Amino acid sequence: MSKKISLKDIAEAVGVSTALVSYVLNDKDEKTRVNKDTARRIREMAKEMNYQPNQIAKSLKSGRSQAIGLLVADISNPFFGNLARAIEDEAKKHGYSVLFGSSDEDLENSQRLIDTFVNRQIDGFIIAPAEGTVSQLEYLKSANIPFVLIDRYFKDLETSYVVIDNFDATYQATRQLLKQGHTKIAYVCYQNQLQHTADRYSGYVSALRDHGLSEDSNMICEVEFNNSVYFRQKFIELLHPERGVEAILFSTNTLSIMGLKIVHELNKVIPDDLAVFCFDESESYDLFYCPISYVKQPLSRIGKEAVRVLLEQLRGKSSAEQKVMLEVEIVARKSCQKRK
């Protein structure tokens, strides 16, 4: 077994003191005015000797683990997977690693992950909260454990969050369909009480009303999370000719992809038989024969803002809650056009 490289080994190889090596590798060289050429030589030697810092000792000394706990609904969902990558990349720039966990929109899973991460002494959380987890978040607040919410938030809970303007997102998407002359616009969403779900539905309804149309229960398809059989049944019912659906607005990435598969199976041609507008960008759309319209969320900005807000809490730069709401981009393509 090869010998573990120490600060002393690097110091001897460069010809400087162990204390100087410690300052440089802990990024304190600028504060202590270490010669830039010397700092560069120390870092290069550490890399050449494959130096691995003792993170446990480092954590004990600083009281920090340099780790962030990230809780999302489902890491296999491309939206959350891409968002997690954006958060991981941004955290890495600041010397933090990220531990991942999927709640599967389940209260017990969410609590188990929070307990696990707290026991591992992570420094703070970035959370896409599941429905009904207010008490879990209140616990984190009472324990003074920093956290920031992403994707969704709770209206009556004072917390920092980074979200998109969900109301405007579906309002603008619905308007695009209306501008094409569609009036029978169906809306596909999950059954839950989460704020972002309510905001997206409100945006859809408001766009209809501003166009002189009323909401129609026959145009709404509410489905259960993680129940593909139920979704298939409800979605096929929605597409029955008697309902006269001209266009569909999907409210999430997962629903969009599942819905497009069934539309294809039923041999419905987009946009001739049915116009569609999806939520979130997806590589799957590139494989579809018709260019798909979608709401594009700024994933990179969400990730950067979430890390920024959390690190400001960790560094004591901000004690007040920060509420960040970002704009989306509406990508209108052939799939939302009026059939000829």
C-alpha positions in Angstrom: 0.0 0.0 0.0 1.4 3.4 -1.0 2.1 6.0 1.7 -0.5 8.6 2.3 0.9 12.0 1.3 1.0 14.6 4.1 1.4 18.4 4.2 4.9 17.8 5.5 5.8 15.7 2.4 4.6 18.5 0.1 6.5 21.1 2.2 9.7 19.2 1.9 9.4 18.7 -1.8 8.8 22.4 -2.5 11.2 23.6 0.2 8.8 25.6 2.3 7.2 25.3 5.7 4.3 23.0 6.5 2.3 26.0 7.7 2.7 27.7 4.3 1.5 24.6 2.5 -1.6 24.5 4.8 -2.4 28.2 4.1 -2.2 27.6 0.3 -4.2 24.4 0.2 -6.9 25.9 2.5 -7.1 28.9 0.1 -5.8 31.3 2.6 -2.8 32.3 0.5 -4.3 35.6 -0.7 -5.2 36.7 2.9 -1.7 35.9 4.1 0.0 37.4 1.0 1.8 34.3 0.0 4.0 34.8 -3.1 1.9 33.8 -6.2 4.6 31.7 -7.7 5.2 29.8 -4.5 1.4 29.2 -4.1 1.3 27.9 -7.7 4.3 25.5 -7.0 2.6 24.2 -3.9 -0.7 23.4 -5.7 1.2 21.8 -8.6 3.2 19.6 -6.3 0.1 18.6 -4.3 -1.5 17.5 -7.6 1.6 15.7 -8.8 1.9 13.8 -5.5 -1.9 13.0 -5.5 -2.5 14.7 -2.2 -5.9 13.9 -0.6 -6.9 16.1 2.3 -8.3 14.5 5.4 -11.9 15.7 5.2 -12.9 14.4 8.6 -10.0 16.2 10.3 -10.8 19.3 8.2 -14.5 19.1 9.3 -13.7 18.7 13.0 -11.4 21.7 12.8 -13.7 24.0 10.9 -17.0 22.7 12.2 -18.1 22.3 8.6 -18.5 19.3 6.4 -18.3 21.2 3.1 -21.3 19.2 2.0 -24.8 20.1 0.9 -27.9 17.8 1.0 -30.0 18.0 -2.1 -33.6 16.6 -1.9 -35.6 16.4 -5.1 -38.8 14.5 -6.0 -37.2 12.1 -8.4 -33.5 12.3 -9.5 -34.4 10.0 -12.5 -36.7 12.8 -13.9 -34.6 14.7 -16.5 -35.7 18.0 -15.0 -34.4 17.2 -11.6 -31.4 15.3 -12.9 -30.3 18.4 -15.0 -31.1 20.7 -12.1 -29.0 18.6 -9.7 -26.1 18.8 -12.1 -26.4 22.6 -12.3 -26.4 22.7 -8.4 -23.5 20.3 -8.2 -21.4 22.2 -10.7 -22.0 25.5 -8.9 -21.4 24.1 -5.4 -18.1 22.6 -6.6 -16.9 26.1 -7.6 -17.2 27.0 -3.9 -15.6 23.9 -2.5 -18.8 22.0 -1.6 -19.8 18.5 -2.5 -23.5 17.5 -2.9 -25.3 14.5 -1.5 -28.4 13.5 -3.4 -31.7 12.0 -2.4 -35.1 11.4 -4.0 -38.3 11.7 -1.8 -40.6 10.3 -4.5 -43.1 12.8 -3.2 -43.4 10.7 -0.1 -43.4 12.1 3.4 -41.6 9.2 5.1 -38.9 9.1 2.4 -38.4 12.9 2.8 -38.1 12.6 6.6 -35.7 9.7 6.3 -33.4 11.6 4.0 -33.4 14.7 6.1 -32.5 12.6 9.2 -29.8 10.8 7.3 -28.2 14.0 6.0 -28.4 15.7 9.4 -26.7 12.8 11.0 -24.0 13.1 8.3 -23.6 16.7 9.5 -24.2 18.3 6.1 -23.9 22.1 6.3 -27.2 22.9 4.7 -30.1 21.8 2.4 -31.4 22.6 -1.0 -34.9 21.0 -1.2 -37.7 20.5 -3.7 -40.2 19.8 -0.9 -42.9 17.1 -1.1 -46.5 17.8 -0.3 -47.2 18.0 3.5 -43.5 18.5 4.5 -44.1 21.9 6.3 -43.4 20.4 9.7 -40.1 18.9 8.4 -39.0 22.3 7.2 -40.1 23.9 10.5 -37.9 21.5 12.3 -34.9 22.6 10.2 -35.7 26.2 11.0 -35.9 25.5 14.7 -32.6 23.5 14.6 -31.0 26.5 12.8 -30.0 24.3 9.9 -29.8 26.5 6.7 -31.9 25.5 3.7 -33.3 26.9 0.5 -36.3 25.6 -1.4 -36.3 25.1 -5.2 -39.1 24.4 -7.8 -41.8 24.8 -5.2 -42.5 26.6 -1.9 -45.2 26.9 0.8 -47.1 30.2 0.9 -47.6 30.3 4.6 -44.0 29.3 5.6 -41.4 32.0 5.7 -38.4 30.5 3.9 -35.9 31.3 1.2 -36.7 29.9 -2.2 -35.7 30.0 -5.8 -38.6 29.2 -8.2 -39.9 30.2 -11.6 -43.0 32.4 -12.2 -45.2 29.4 -12.7 -48.4 31.4 -13.2 -46.8 33.4 -16.1 -45.3 30.2 -17.6 -48.7 28.5 -18.2 -50.4 31.8 -18.9 -48.0 32.5 -21.8 -48.1 28.9 -23.1 -51.9 28.9 -23.1 -51.9 32.3 -24.9 -49.7 30.8 -27.6 -52.2 28.0 -28.2 -55.1 30.5 -28.2 -53.3 32.8 -30.7 -53.2 29.8 -33.0 -57.0 29.6 -32.9 -57.4 26.7 -30.5 -60.3 27.0 -28.0 -60.7 23.5 -26.7 -57.4 23.4 -24.8 -57.0 20.6 -22.3 -54.7 20.8 -19.2 -52.8 17.8 -17.8 -51.5 18.0 -14.2 -50.9 16.1 -11.0 -53.3 15.9 -8.1 -51.7 17.7 -5.2 -51.9 20.9 -3.1 -48.4 22.2 -3.9 -48.2 25.9 -4.6 -46.5 25.6 -8.0 -49.2 23.2 -9.2 -51.9 25.7 -8.1 -50.0 28.6 -9.8 -49.6 26.7 -13.1 -53.3 25.9 -13.1 -54.3 29.5 -12.3 -52.1 30.7 -15.2 -53.9 28.4 -17.6 -57.4 29.4 -16.4 -56.6 33.1 -16.4 -55.4 33.0 -20.0 -58.7 31.3 -21.0 -60.7 33.9 -19.2 -58.8 36.8 -20.6 -59.7 35.3 -24.0 -63.4 35.2 -23.2 -63.4 31.4 -22.4 -64.5 29.6 -19.3 -62.7 26.7 -17.7 -64.2 23.3 -18.6 -63.9 20.3 -16.3 -64.0 18.0 -19.4 -60.7 19.7 -20.4 -58.9 18.9 -17.1 -57.0 15.7 -16.6 -55.7 15.4 -13.1 -53.6 12.3 -12.4 -51.7 10.6 -9.5 -48.0 10.9 -9.2 -46.1 7.7 -10.1 -49.2 5.9 -11.3 -48.7 5.2 -15.0 -51.7 2.9 -15.3 -54.0 5.6 -13.9 -52.4 8.2 -16.2 -52.9 6.1 -19.3 -56.6 5.5 -18.5 -57.4 9.2 -17.7 -55.4 10.5 -20.7 -57.0 8.1 -23.2 -60.4 9.2 -21.8 -59.4 12.9 -22.4 -58.6 12.2 -26.0 -62.0 10.6 -26.7 -63.4 12.2 -29.8 -66.6 13.3 -27.9 -64.5 15.7 -25.8 -63.3 17.5 -28.9 -59.9 18.4 -27.5 -57.9 20.5 -30.0 -54.8 21.1 -28.0 -53.1 19.9 -24.8 -50.9 21.8 -22.3 -48.8 19.5 -20.1 -47.8 20.9 -16.7 -44.7 18.9 -16.1 -41.8 17.2 -18.0 -42.8 13.7 -17.0 -46.4 14.1 -18.0 -45.3 15.6 -21.3 -43.2 12.6 -22.2 -45.8 10.0 -21.1 -48.5 11.9 -23.0 -46.5 12.1 -26.2 -45.9 8.4 -26.2 -49.7 7.7 -25.9 -50.5 10.3 -28.6 -48.1 8.4 -30.9 -49.5 5.0 -30.0 -53.0 6.3 -30.9 -51.7 7.4 -34.3 -52.7 11.0 -33.7 -50.7 13.3 -35.9 -49.3 16.5 -34.3 -50.3 19.2 -35.0 -52.9 18.1 -37.6 -55.0 16.0 -35.2 -53.8 17.6 -31.9 -51.6 20.5 -30.9 -49.4 20.1 -27.9 -47.4 22.4 -25.6 -45.0 20.7 -23.1 -43.3 21.8 -19.9 -39.5 21.7 -19.6 -36.9 21.1 -22.3 -36.1 17.4 -23.0 -33.8 15.5 -25.3 -36.8 13.2 -26.1 -38.4 16.1 -28.1 -35.5 16.0 -30.6 -36.5 12.4 -31.5 -40.1 13.4 -32.2 -41.1 13.9 -35.8 -42.7 17.3 -35.1 -40.8 20.1 -33.4 -42.3 20.3 -29.9 -43.3 23.5 -28.2 -42.3 23.9 -24.5 -41.8 26.0 -21.5 -38.0 26.3 -20.9 -36.9 26.8 -17.3 -33.6 28.5 -16.6 -32.0 25.4 -14.9 -28.5 26.9 -14.7 -29.7 30.1 -13.1 -31.9 28.2 -10.6 -28.9 26.1 -9.6 -26.6 29.1 -9.2 -29.2 31.2 -7.3 -30.0 28.3 -4.9 -26.3 27.7 -4.1 -25.7 31.5 -3.7 -28.7 31.9 -1.3 -27.6 28.9 0.8 -24.0 29.9 1.0 -24.9 33.4 2.1 -26.9 31.8 5.0 -23.9 29.6 5.8 -21.5 32.5 5.8 -23.7 34.7 7.8 -24.1 37.3 5.0 -27.9 37.1 5.1 -30.3 36.3 7.9 -33.5 37.4 6.0 -35.3 35.1 3.7 -34.6 35.6 0.0 -37.4 35.0 -2.4 -36.2 34.6 -5.9 -38.6 34.2 -8.8 -37.2 33.7 -12.3 -38.7 34.2 -15.7 -39.1 31.3 -18.2 -38.7 31.2 -22.0 -41.6 30.2 -24.1 -40.4 28.1 -27.1 -43.3 28.0 -29.6 -42.7 25.5 -32.4 -44.7 23.6 -35.0 -46.5 21.4 -32.4 -48.7 24.2 -31.2 -49.9 25.4 -34.6 -53.5 25.3 -35.7 -54.5 22.3 -37.9 -55.1 23.2 -41.5 
